[in-house]
Amino acid sequence: MAKKESTLKNMLIALMVITIVSGGVLGYVYGLTKPTIDKVEANKNLKAINEVLKSDVEIVRTETRDIDDLTYNLAYDAEGNFIGAAIKTYSMNGFGGKVELMVGMLANGVINKVSVLSQAETPGLGANMVNDKFKGQFDGKDPKQFVLKVKKDGGDVDAITAATISSRAVSEAVKKAADGFEANKDQFMKGGNNE
């Protein structure tokens, strides 16, 4: 049997076949795993929503609205009264890039709690944003009185030691959620009684 000569044409055909087969396999595996990935993400969001809106009032109905790049998970009680919103917010200005948070805002405009959904900050420094010592300082604060900037920038937020950039990113994301909530609060309040 004669040995086939290696030509540019033969190499391109082989590369094309390998690429098509690899792409098909990757697409198939993605198709198999996507429902599981989506379920894990949904459970992570649901857990964060429950964490940041935890209160004495039972949530019986939720509604989701996307407004200006933020996702508002609105919560209502049995009588249709607005309890608050768990707002999925973000900042692109973390030291490691995007920082995603879930911020619980009560109907009275007070921050209930903050949960970190994702971050790629430096371990032992900016990644400490997940610790209660840092994120807990937002709990129960009224954004009209508590300036959502690090102290170095004239605000009320105690920055994480040696991680001012990460602290600024969290403060920015929380402020974005608080401002969006304040701008839309009236329509959220009406939403519970329009069934």
Steps between C-alpha positions, in 0.01 A plus 500: 500500500636834400557761765280807453692817444448767764364805328347822623166388359510169693598676822219755465243225436624305806490813714149582378374148581656515849344843560153390387510183711633689805237771463226240472618317811527825698152604386358161600664510845381859550147395408514221758639717781312827436182404690709400802705821482181707472346318798810558714498872404128530576547332841793731576285804417203367702725437800641854473149648467385320815816603684476871421123532552472290814245662730210426734251531214438196284560549128211342310554645154798622304529682172812567293567816302808598302557876504818679388734196514380397846267215592241581767346201680196660663339338805141537619313365804161321507308829483700621200707745703848567368765356736811594307726411212803279459699684235764328291759770443861525391812707457754453222764680709621226733874431513430164334223629272124461543350475848137380526286552808146440620381797707186476710307827520201522732188693406610791723820541293736347756763247393408171666802292404764450229614171349797453265402290197829501310840665514856433383686710756836416656469224764572632849445860388210610278341156521430583866196689371306177560567523875225632728746746656509693172163441334317515834571872532229565238230313698222723628647815345292771337680612180362851555709526817781247447727615216571198279867581432814392680619739772806584291259649242289689755249224573403283797623158381799349681722362222661159519863544604725517190196451273357846439421425134292196595326697774419778254352244259269359768398851610431596138285191441301555821448868410383401152240268658390759758466775239307273263270391782430860601427600139253213450358447851160656428426263211618201711259597779208506256596164349377290790139614481453459123417133486 
